[in-house]
Amino acid sequence: MKRLCLPVLALCLCAAFFTACSKEKAAPAENQTETTDTANKVEAVPVQTPDVDGVMIAGWYYSLSSDENNQELMVAEYEAKVGSLVKLYSDDDAELKVVTKKDVAVDGGGNRDFVKVYSDDYDREFWVRDYAVVPYAHRGAVFEENIFLYTKPDLASIGTRIVEPLSIFAVFDEAPDGDADSLFYKVRYYINDGKTYTVNGYLLKNNVETQNPRFFDMIQCKERIAVLEEEMTKDEKSVDSYVIDELNEIYAYYNAAKN
């Protein structure tokens, strides 16, 4: 049976560089005049560093290109897996302290706001929609049924919204204000029902899994199975059956490990 290679297992490579300086300086000519023309000076370009932890909760990875009028244009490259960890580029002058682009044209129509990220999965930088990534956060998941979202970090503030089992969401790094007993995580997730919006709330820590990477791989695998099965209902030849068989085997392995 052919084996399936999962993108989540991709490794990123690092590079190093060095500079060299000459040991001697040429003596200035006796009548040489110092140049003060600022037009000849090269302004230093600030170095952008991907040093802010973030997690994808929806969306696509985009590359920055240009249209026929040489205007900036975002082009979709890959659909992001919910729960993928990324690094965002810090910017102390920006509202969220990360590098952003506002009101940029998107290939296919419309203008949107974007955030710059680095993906270890693809070993390169991308732009993503602002709603699709949560900075200063890591990922969490729930496995049990009937897990209610709280409107405040207070046991008396349980809401009516239920977080579906096998859901992945962003868990904010900063502890919630007012959580005196440290019982809650502040979370954010994307509602995929044809609208573009996110939900914020609070979950009890003992209902949330944050540590075991295999749990997240399992959920992503299950989501992929659902997508492929839907494609097969539309066109039986769209997917080789062995692919879904392999995914089901992987899902069963992770699920057994969870239990």
N, C-alpha and C positions, 0 to 999 in steps of 0.2 A: 504494500500500500504506500502510496506517495505520502511524504511527510509535509506537514504544513509549517511554514516558518512564520512566527508571530513577530510583528513589528515592535511589540513592546520589549523584545529581548535585544534590540539593537544597542550597540555600545558606541559611545562617542570617543573620538580621538582628540588629543591635545597637541598643540604646536608651541615651539619656543623660538625666540629670535634673539639676535645680539647685534650690537653696533661696535664700530671701531673708530678710534680717533688717531689722528696723526700726532707724532711726537714733537714735531718742530713747526714753528710758525714762520712764515716768510717775513722778512724785515720790510716795513713800509717804505715806499719811495720817499726821498727827501722832501719833495714838493707835493706829495699826495694830499688831496683834499678829502676830508671825511664826507661821505654822502649821507644826507638826512632826508632823502625822498621817501616818504612813507608809502608811496605807491609800490616801491620795490620790496617792501617788507611783507613777509608771509605770516598771516595771522595763525596762531596756534589753534588747532581744532580740538575741542574737548574730547577725551577718550570716553566712550560709552561702555560701561561694564555691566554685564548681566548678573546682578548680585541681589535681586529681590525674588524670594521664593513665591511661586504662584501655581495655580492649578486651573486647568481648562474644565469648564462645566458645559460647554457647547461649542458650536461653530466650526469654522474652517481656518486653516493657515493660508495666508495671502503673501504674495511677493509684490514688491513695489516696482511698477513699470511706468510707462508713459503712453499717452494716446497719440493720434496723428498730429495734434497741435502741441506736442511736447509738454502736455500737462500731466501731473501725477495721476496714476491709475493703479488701483489695487486689483490683482488677478488671483482668483482662488486656485490653490495648489492641491491641498490634501484636507480631507475632513478630519478634524481632531477627535480623538477618543475621549469621551468624558472621563475625567480623572487623571488625564495625562499631566505630569509635572513639568513645569517650564520655569525658566528664569526670566524676569523682566529687567529692563535696563533702567537704572535709577536716574532721576532728574530732580534735584532739590527745588528747582523753580516751578515745577509742574504741580497741578492741584493734587494729584495722587502720588506725587514724588516719583513717577515713572515716565518714560519717554512716550509721548502720544502724538498723533496727527489728527487734527480736527477737520471734519467736513471734506473728506477725500473721495473722489469719484471711484465707483466700483464697476469693474467690467460686468456688463449686463444691465447697468442703470442704477441711478441713485447716488447719493453721497452719504458717507458714514464716518463715524469716529473710530480710530484704531489705536492699539497699544502694541509696542514693539516687544517681542519675546525671543528667547533662544530655546530651541527644542533639542533635548538630548536624543530623542527618538530619531530625528533626521540630521542631527549634527550640523544645524545651521539656524540662522535667524529668520524670523517671519514677522508679519504683522497680523494681528487678530482683532476682531471686533471687540469693542470695549466691554460689552456685556458677557462675552464668552470666556473671559479669564478673570480670576480673582487674585489680586496681589496680596502679599503678606498673609498667605494662607497655605495650608496643606490639605490633603484629601481625607475624607471620611466616608463611611458607608454604614447602612443599616441592613440587617438580615432578618429581623423579626417582623411580624405583622403587628398592626395597630400601634405604631410608634407615632405619637402626636407631637406636633411642632408647638413649642411654647412661644407666646408673644413677648414675654419678658423672662429674664433669668430668675424666675420665681415659681415655686411649686404651685402657687395659687393662680398662675397665669397660663394654664394649659389652653391651647387653641382648639379649633375644630379641624384644622388641616392635618391630614395624615401623610407621613413620608412613606412612600411605597417601599416594601422590602426589595433588596438588591438594587438600591439607589446609591449613586455616588454623588458627593457634593463637596463644596469647599468648607473647610473649618478654619476660621480666622485664628491667626497666631496669638493675637492679643486677647487676654481674658475679658469676658463681658463685664461692663460696668454694673455694679450692684449685685454681683454674684458673691456674696459674703462667704458662703460655704464651699465655693469652687465646685459646684455640681454640674455646671452647664458648659456646652460649647456654643459659640455663635456660629451659625452656618448660613450658606447661601447656595441655592441651586436653581437650575433653569427649568422652566415649565415648557415642555415641547408639545403644544397643542395647537400649533398654527399661529400663535402670537409670539412676539419677542419680549419676554419679560422674565425677571428673576424674583425669587422670594427669599427674604431674610427671616431668620427666626432663631430659636434656641432649642437644643436637644440635650437631654440628660446624657452625661458622659458614659454612663454604664450601658447605654443603648447604641453606642457608636464604636465602630472598629476603625482604628487609624494606623495600626502598626504593620499588619501582615500584608506584604505586597501581593501574595498569591490570591488573597481574597478579591483584590481589585482586578487582577488578571481574569479571575473566574467570571466576575460580573461583565467585564468587557467582552469576554468570550461568548457569554450567553446573549448579549446584545447583538453580536455579530451573527450568531446563529439565527436570531429572529429576523434580521435583515435579509439574510440569504434565503431563508425559507419563504419570506414574502416575495422575493424576486422569482423563486421557482414556481410559485402559484401563478405568476403572470407569464412566465416562459420556462418550461421544463428544461430547456437547453441552456439557460442562463448560467447555471452553476453545476459543476460536476458533483454528483452525489457523494463521492469520497471526501470532498472538502467538508461537507456538513458532518459526515461520519467522524472525521478526525476531530472537528471542533467539539462534537458531543463527547468524545472520549476524554478530551482535555477538560471540558467542563465537569464531567463526572469525577475525574481525578481531584480537581480542586475542591469540589463539593464534599467529597469524602474526607479530604484533609481538613476542611473546615469543621466537620462534625467529629 
